[in-house]
Amino acid sequence: MSAFSSILLSLASLSNSMSVVLDVQAVFKPPKAMRGGIPICFPQFGNSGTLEQHGFARNRIWALDEEHPPLYQNDNNSKSSVDLILKPLEDDLKCWPHCFEYRLRVSLSKDGDLSLVSRVRNVNGKPFSFSFGYHTYLSVSDISEVRIEGLETLDYLDNLSQRERFTEQGDAITFESEVDRVYVGSPNVIAVLDHEKKRTFVIRKEGLPDIVVWNPWEKKSKTMVDFGDEEYKQMLCVDAAAAERPITLKPGEEWTGKLELSEVPSTNCSGHLDQPGII
């Protein structure tokens, strides 16, 4: 198992107290990607390009970054981190002929707050473009009791309607059927309210303009061999992403994309993005 997969498993084990979840029927046989945790989608998010769906990074063996200590704690011992690095394999260069260095820092606080910082550098002789996503699987009590705040009035691309563009009309996003949308130009703070457990997942992002919202619902769940027929009821993907427009790097340039995920108590009332500690 790759170093990266091991970290995803560790994060998924926190699902009872934190938000990351690993699907019960997930497959742990590389090079197949795990369904759950926070797979890294690079250099392609979705399946609109020439690469395999969501790119190859989530299927590869990551190494510890030798330029940094393999594991360290900050000065007040409240956070532990690990630094990983991914470089292209020969097979990767055949399907995506661009040299890159991808560095990932994963940090977890003693309170359960999670931070992922990705840095992609172009070490190629020419520019290249990529799309990206932190494909975050959230553990929820009941999908019908969940709402997302922070995406109101935004345009979204509906992947269930050939990426046709619509405008969000509701005062929050709720779920009654399959959803697969790219909310473009989204704010950097999003709240996911789980009414039954009276908790709010707070998603903060930097360098990632879009939010992807996905739940397969009942019909699609039954067609997925690594996903339980009823698991759609207890999960929701809310992904910080660069999905609508690709990121382009010139030779020597570096891009940084950051995700922070935390959990705070909440009630059924709205307006959580204005509460102290969220923004």
TORKOL-4160 file (C-alpha; in steps of 0.2 Angstrom, whole numbers, padded with zeros to 4 digits, m for minus):
279
<pt num="1" X="0000" Y="0000" Z="0000"/>
<pt num="2" X="0007" Y="0017" Z="m0004"/>
<pt num="3" X="0012" Y="0030" Z="0009"/>
<pt num="4" X="m0002" Y="0041" Z="0003"/>
<pt num="5" X="m0015" Y="0027" Z="0005"/>
<pt num="6" X="m0010" Y="0024" Z="0022"/>
<pt num="7" X="m0013" Y="0042" Z="0027"/>
<pt num="8" X="m0030" Y="0041" Z="0019"/>
<pt num="9" X="m0034" Y="0026" Z="0030"/>
<pt num="10" X="m0028" Y="0035" Z="0046"/>
<pt num="11" X="m0039" Y="0050" Z="0042"/>
<pt num="12" X="m0054" Y="0039" Z="0038"/>
<pt num="13" X="m0052" Y="0030" Z="0055"/>
<pt num="14" X="m0057" Y="0047" Z="0063"/>
<pt num="15" X="m0074" Y="0047" Z="0054"/>
<pt num="16" X="m0083" Y="0044" Z="0071"/>
<pt num="17" X="m0077" Y="0061" Z="0078"/>
<pt num="18" X="m0072" Y="0070" Z="0062"/>
<pt num="19" X="m0079" Y="0071" Z="0045"/>
<pt num="20" X="m0068" Y="0060" Z="0033"/>
<pt num="21" X="m0076" Y="0043" Z="0029"/>
<pt num="22" X="m0071" Y="0027" Z="0021"/>
<pt num="23" X="m0084" Y="0017" Z="0011"/>
<pt num="24" X="m0087" Y="0000" Z="0019"/>
<pt num="25" X="m0085" Y="m0009" Z="0002"/>
<pt num="26" X="m0069" Y="0001" Z="m0003"/>
<pt num="27" X="m0056" Y="m0009" Z="m0012"/>
<pt num="28" X="m0038" Y="m0009" Z="m0005"/>
<pt num="29" X="m0029" Y="m0016" Z="m0020"/>
<pt num="30" X="m0017" Y="m0004" Z="m0029"/>
<pt num="31" X="m0017" Y="0003" Z="m0042"/>
<pt num="32" X="m0036" Y="0005" Z="m0040"/>
<pt num="33" X="m0041" Y="0021" Z="m0031"/>
<pt num="34" X="m0049" Y="0019" Z="m0014"/>
<pt num="35" X="m0067" Y="0025" Z="m0013"/>
<pt num="36" X="m0066" Y="0036" Z="0003"/>
<pt num="37" X="m0055" Y="0048" Z="0013"/>
<pt num="38" X="m0048" Y="0062" Z="0002"/>
<pt num="39" X="m0042" Y="0056" Z="m0015"/>
<pt num="40" X="m0031" Y="0068" Z="m0024"/>
<pt num="41" X="m0037" Y="0071" Z="m0041"/>
<pt num="42" X="m0023" Y="0077" Z="m0052"/>
<pt num="43" X="m0019" Y="0081" Z="m0066"/>
<pt num="44" X="m0037" Y="0079" Z="m0071"/>
<pt num="45" X="m0053" Y="0081" Z="m0061"/>
<pt num="46" X="m0068" Y="0072" Z="m0068"/>
<pt num="47" X="m0067" Y="0062" Z="m0084"/>
<pt num="48" X="m0068" Y="0076" Z="m0098"/>
<pt num="49" X="m0050" Y="0074" Z="m0103"/>
<pt num="50" X="m0039" Y="0061" Z="m0111"/>
<pt num="51" X="m0033" Y="0053" Z="m0095"/>
<pt num="52" X="m0042" Y="0041" Z="m0083"/>
<pt num="53" X="m0056" Y="0048" Z="m0072"/>
<pt num="54" X="m0049" Y="0060" Z="m0059"/>
<pt num="55" X="m0031" Y="0057" Z="m0066"/>
<pt num="56" X="m0017" Y="0046" Z="m0060"/>
<pt num="57" X="m0011" Y="0054" Z="m0043"/>
<pt num="58" X="m0023" Y="0045" Z="m0032"/>
<pt num="59" X="m0017" Y="0028" Z="m0039"/>
<pt num="60" X="0001" Y="0030" Z="m0037"/>
<pt num="61" X="0014" Y="0026" Z="m0024"/>
<pt num="62" X="0019" Y="0042" Z="m0015"/>
<pt num="63" X="0036" Y="0044" Z="m0006"/>
<pt num="64" X="0041" Y="0053" Z="0010"/>
<pt num="65" X="0048" Y="0070" Z="0005"/>
<pt num="66" X="0067" Y="0069" Z="0010"/>
<pt num="67" X="0069" Y="0088" Z="0010"/>
<pt num="68" X="0058" Y="0088" Z="0026"/>
<pt num="69" X="0058" Y="0077" Z="0042"/>
<pt num="70" X="0046" Y="0063" Z="0039"/>
<pt num="71" X="0035" Y="0067" Z="0054"/>
<pt num="72" X="0036" Y="0083" Z="0065"/>
<pt num="73" X="0026" Y="0093" Z="0077"/>
<pt num="74" X="0025" Y="0111" Z="0079"/>
<pt num="75" X="0031" Y="0121" Z="0094"/>
<pt num="76" X="0016" Y="0119" Z="0105"/>
<pt num="77" X="0014" Y="0100" Z="0100"/>
<pt num="78" X="m0004" Y="0103" Z="0094"/>
<pt num="79" X="m0002" Y="0098" Z="0076"/>
<pt num="80" X="0007" Y="0083" Z="0068"/>
<pt num="81" X="0012" Y="0083" Z="0049"/>
<pt num="82" X="0019" Y="0073" Z="0036"/>
<pt num="83" X="0027" Y="0078" Z="0019"/>
<pt num="84" X="0025" Y="0068" Z="0004"/>
<pt num="85" X="0031" Y="0069" Z="m0014"/>
<pt num="86" X="0025" Y="0062" Z="m0031"/>
<pt num="87" X="0035" Y="0063" Z="m0047"/>
<pt num="88" X="0029" Y="0055" Z="m0064"/>
<pt num="89" X="0032" Y="0037" Z="m0068"/>
<pt num="90" X="0037" Y="0032" Z="m0086"/>
<pt num="91" X="0019" Y="0026" Z="m0089"/>
<pt num="92" X="0013" Y="0043" Z="m0083"/>
<pt num="93" X="0023" Y="0052" Z="m0096"/>
<pt num="94" X="0017" Y="0042" Z="m0110"/>
<pt num="95" X="m0001" Y="0047" Z="m0106"/>
<pt num="96" X="0003" Y="0065" Z="m0100"/>
<pt num="97" X="0020" Y="0070" Z="m0106"/>
<pt num="98" X="0024" Y="0083" Z="m0093"/>
<pt num="99" X="0038" Y="0083" Z="m0079"/>
<pt num="100" X="0032" Y="0089" Z="m0062"/>
<pt num="101" X="0035" Y="0088" Z="m0044"/>
<pt num="102" X="0020" Y="0087" Z="m0033"/>
<pt num="103" X="0023" Y="0090" Z="m0014"/>
<pt num="104" X="0009" Y="0087" Z="m0001"/>
<pt num="105" X="0009" Y="0092" Z="0017"/>
<pt num="106" X="m0004" Y="0083" Z="0028"/>
<pt num="107" X="m0007" Y="0091" Z="0045"/>
<pt num="108" X="m0019" Y="0085" Z="0059"/>
<pt num="109" X="m0022" Y="0094" Z="0075"/>
<pt num="110" X="m0026" Y="0086" Z="0091"/>
<pt num="111" X="m0043" Y="0093" Z="0090"/>
<pt num="112" X="m0046" Y="0084" Z="0073"/>
<pt num="113" X="m0043" Y="0099" Z="0062"/>
<pt num="114" X="m0036" Y="0093" Z="0045"/>
<pt num="115" X="m0025" Y="0103" Z="0033"/>
<pt num="116" X="m0019" Y="0098" Z="0016"/>
<pt num="117" X="m0007" Y="0109" Z="0006"/>
<pt num="118" X="m0003" Y="0104" Z="m0012"/>
<pt num="119" X="0012" Y="0112" Z="m0022"/>
<pt num="120" X="0014" Y="0107" Z="m0040"/>
<pt num="121" X="0030" Y="0113" Z="m0049"/>
<pt num="122" X="0033" Y="0113" Z="m0067"/>
<pt num="123" X="0050" Y="0106" Z="m0071"/>
<pt num="124" X="0045" Y="0103" Z="m0089"/>
<pt num="125" X="0053" Y="0113" Z="m0103"/>
<pt num="126" X="0036" Y="0120" Z="m0109"/>
<pt num="127" X="0020" Y="0125" Z="m0101"/>
<pt num="128" X="0007" Y="0113" Z="m0095"/>
<pt num="129" X="m0011" Y="0114" Z="m0089"/>
<pt num="130" X="m0021" Y="0103" Z="m0076"/>
<pt num="131" X="m0037" Y="0102" Z="m0066"/>
<pt num="132" X="m0037" Y="0097" Z="m0048"/>
<pt num="133" X="m0048" Y="0092" Z="m0034"/>
<pt num="134" X="m0048" Y="0086" Z="m0016"/>
<pt num="135" X="m0061" Y="0073" Z="m0017"/>
<pt num="136" X="m0067" Y="0074" Z="0001"/>
<pt num="137" X="m0079" Y="0061" Z="0007"/>
<pt num="138" X="m0089" Y="0068" Z="0022"/>
<pt num="139" X="m0098" Y="0056" Z="0034"/>
<pt num="140" X="m0116" Y="0062" Z="0038"/>
<pt num="141" X="m0130" Y="0055" Z="0048"/>
<pt num="142" X="m0143" Y="0056" Z="0035"/>
<pt num="143" X="m0141" Y="0064" Z="0018"/>
<pt num="144" X="m0159" Y="0070" Z="0018"/>
<pt num="145" X="m0155" Y="0080" Z="0034"/>
<pt num="146" X="m0140" Y="0089" Z="0027"/>
<pt num="147" X="m0138" Y="0106" Z="0019"/>
<pt num="148" X="m0124" Y="0116" Z="0012"/>
<pt num="149" X="m0122" Y="0135" Z="0015"/>
<pt num="150" X="m0111" Y="0147" Z="0005"/>
<pt num="151" X="m0115" Y="0142" Z="m0012"/>
<pt num="152" X="m0132" Y="0152" Z="m0014"/>
<pt num="153" X="m0134" Y="0162" Z="m0030"/>
<pt num="154" X="m0119" Y="0154" Z="m0038"/>
<pt num="155" X="m0118" Y="0147" Z="m0056"/>
<pt num="156" X="m0115" Y="0128" Z="m0057"/>
<pt num="157" X="m0111" Y="0116" Z="m0071"/>
<pt num="158" X="m0123" Y="0101" Z="m0070"/>
<pt num="159" X="m0113" Y="0085" Z="m0074"/>
<pt num="160" X="m0130" Y="0076" Z="m0075"/>
<pt num="161" X="m0135" Y="0088" Z="m0090"/>
<pt num="162" X="m0119" Y="0088" Z="m0100"/>
<pt num="163" X="m0112" Y="0102" Z="m0090"/>
<pt num="164" X="m0126" Y="0114" Z="m0094"/>
<pt num="165" X="m0124" Y="0130" Z="m0083"/>
<pt num="166" X="m0138" Y="0134" Z="m0071"/>
<pt num="167" X="m0139" Y="0147" Z="m0056"/>
<pt num="168" X="m0142" Y="0140" Z="m0039"/>
<pt num="169" X="m0160" Y="0146" Z="m0033"/>
<pt num="170" X="m0161" Y="0140" Z="m0016"/>
<pt num="171" X="m0155" Y="0148" Z="0000"/>
<pt num="172" X="m0145" Y="0132" Z="0004"/>
<pt num="173" X="m0142" Y="0116" Z="m0005"/>
<pt num="174" X="m0152" Y="0101" Z="0001"/>
<pt num="175" X="m0153" Y="0083" Z="m0006"/>
<pt num="176" X="m0168" Y="0073" Z="m0013"/>
<pt num="177" X="m0160" Y="0064" Z="m0028"/>
<pt num="178" X="m0143" Y="0062" Z="m0037"/>
<pt num="179" X="m0132" Y="0077" Z="m0037"/>
<pt num="180" X="m0116" Y="0080" Z="m0047"/>
<pt num="181" X="m0112" Y="0099" Z="m0049"/>
<pt num="182" X="m0097" Y="0111" Z="m0051"/>
<pt num="183" X="m0101" Y="0127" Z="m0042"/>
<pt num="184" X="m0089" Y="0140" Z="m0050"/>
<pt num="185" X="m0081" Y="0155" Z="m0043"/>
<pt num="186" X="m0086" Y="0149" Z="m0025"/>
<pt num="187" X="m0081" Y="0158" Z="m0009"/>
<pt num="188" X="m0067" Y="0151" Z="0001"/>
<pt num="189" X="m0077" Y="0146" Z="0016"/>
<pt num="190" X="m0092" Y="0133" Z="0015"/>
<pt num="191" X="m0102" Y="0126" Z="0028"/>
<pt num="192" X="m0110" Y="0108" Z="0028"/>
<pt num="193" X="m0124" Y="0107" Z="0041"/>
<pt num="194" X="m0128" Y="0090" Z="0048"/>
<pt num="195" X="m0144" Y="0093" Z="0058"/>
<pt num="196" X="m0146" Y="0076" Z="0066"/>
<pt num="197" X="m0129" Y="0077" Z="0074"/>
<pt num="198" X="m0130" Y="0095" Z="0077"/>
<pt num="199" X="m0113" Y="0098" Z="0069"/>
<pt num="200" X="m0106" Y="0109" Z="0055"/>
<pt num="201" X="m0091" Y="0104" Z="0044"/>
<pt num="202" X="m0082" Y="0120" Z="0039"/>
<pt num="203" X="m0072" Y="0119" Z="0023"/>
<pt num="204" X="m0059" Y="0132" Z="0020"/>
<pt num="205" X="m0049" Y="0133" Z="0004"/>
<pt num="206" X="m0036" Y="0143" Z="m0005"/>
<pt num="207" X="m0030" Y="0143" Z="m0023"/>
<pt num="208" X="m0046" Y="0133" Z="m0028"/>
<pt num="209" X="m0060" Y="0143" Z="m0036"/>
<pt num="210" X="m0073" Y="0129" Z="m0037"/>
<pt num="211" X="m0083" Y="0117" Z="m0026"/>
<pt num="212" X="m0089" Y="0101" Z="m0033"/>
<pt num="213" X="m0104" Y="0093" Z="m0024"/>
<pt num="214" X="m0108" Y="0074" Z="m0027"/>
<pt num="215" X="m0120" Y="0061" Z="m0020"/>
<pt num="216" X="m0124" Y="0046" Z="m0031"/>
<pt num="217" X="m0141" Y="0042" Z="m0023"/>
<pt num="218" X="m0149" Y="0025" Z="m0024"/>
<pt num="219" X="m0149" Y="0021" Z="m0043"/>
<pt num="220" X="m0131" Y="0024" Z="m0046"/>
<pt num="221" X="m0125" Y="0017" Z="m0030"/>
<pt num="222" X="m0132" Y="0000" Z="m0035"/>
<pt num="223" X="m0120" Y="0001" Z="m0051"/>
<pt num="224" X="m0104" Y="0004" Z="m0041"/>
<pt num="225" X="m0095" Y="m0012" Z="m0036"/>
<pt num="226" X="m0085" Y="m0003" Z="m0022"/>
<pt num="227" X="m0100" Y="0006" Z="m0015"/>
<pt num="228" X="m0114" Y="m0001" Z="m0004"/>
<pt num="229" X="m0132" Y="0001" Z="m0010"/>
<pt num="230" X="m0137" Y="0011" Z="0005"/>
<pt num="231" X="m0120" Y="0020" Z="0008"/>
<pt num="232" X="m0126" Y="0036" Z="m0001"/>
<pt num="233" X="m0137" Y="0040" Z="0014"/>
<pt num="234" X="m0122" Y="0043" Z="0025"/>
<pt num="235" X="m0110" Y="0051" Z="0014"/>
<pt num="236" X="m0108" Y="0067" Z="0004"/>
<pt num="237" X="m0093" Y="0073" Z="m0007"/>
<pt num="238" X="m0089" Y="0092" Z="m0006"/>
<pt num="239" X="m0073" Y="0095" Z="m0015"/>
<pt num="240" X="m0062" Y="0110" Z="m0016"/>
<pt num="241" X="m0057" Y="0110" Z="m0034"/>
<pt num="242" X="m0051" Y="0119" Z="m0050"/>
<pt num="243" X="m0063" Y="0111" Z="m0062"/>
<pt num="244" X="m0070" Y="0123" Z="m0073"/>
<pt num="245" X="m0054" Y="0131" Z="m0080"/>
<pt num="246" X="m0037" Y="0122" Z="m0080"/>
<pt num="247" X="m0022" Y="0129" Z="m0071"/>
<pt num="248" X="m0007" Y="0133" Z="m0082"/>
<pt num="249" X="0011" Y="0133" Z="m0076"/>
<pt num="250" X="0025" Y="0140" Z="m0086"/>
<pt num="251" X="0042" Y="0131" Z="m0084"/>
<pt num="252" X="0048" Y="0134" Z="m0066"/>
<pt num="253" X="0032" Y="0140" Z="m0060"/>
<pt num="254" X="0023" Y="0133" Z="m0044"/>
<pt num="255" X="0005" Y="0132" Z="m0039"/>
<pt num="256" X="m0002" Y="0130" Z="m0022"/>
<pt num="257" X="m0019" Y="0124" Z="m0017"/>
<pt num="258" X="m0025" Y="0122" Z="0001"/>
<pt num="259" X="m0039" Y="0113" Z="0010"/>
<pt num="260" X="m0043" Y="0115" Z="0029"/>
<pt num="261" X="m0057" Y="0104" Z="0036"/>
<pt num="262" X="m0064" Y="0107" Z="0054"/>
<pt num="263" X="m0080" Y="0103" Z="0064"/>
<pt num="264" X="m0089" Y="0114" Z="0075"/>
<pt num="265" X="m0106" Y="0112" Z="0085"/>
<pt num="266" X="m0121" Y="0119" Z="0077"/>
<pt num="267" X="m0140" Y="0119" Z="0078"/>
<pt num="268" X="m0154" Y="0119" Z="0065"/>
<pt num="269" X="m0153" Y="0137" Z="0062"/>
<pt num="270" X="m0145" Y="0145" Z="0047"/>
<pt num="271" X="m0132" Y="0159" Z="0046"/>
<pt num="272" X="m0118" Y="0148" Z="0052"/>
<pt num="273" X="m0105" Y="0156" Z="0040"/>
<pt num="274" X="m0107" Y="0172" Z="0051"/>
<pt num="275" X="m0104" Y="0163" Z="0068"/>
<pt num="276" X="m0088" Y="0166" Z="0077"/>
<pt num="277" X="m0074" Y="0154" Z="0073"/>
<pt num="278" X="m0081" Y="0150" Z="0056"/>
<pt num="279" X="m0075" Y="0166" Z="0047"/>
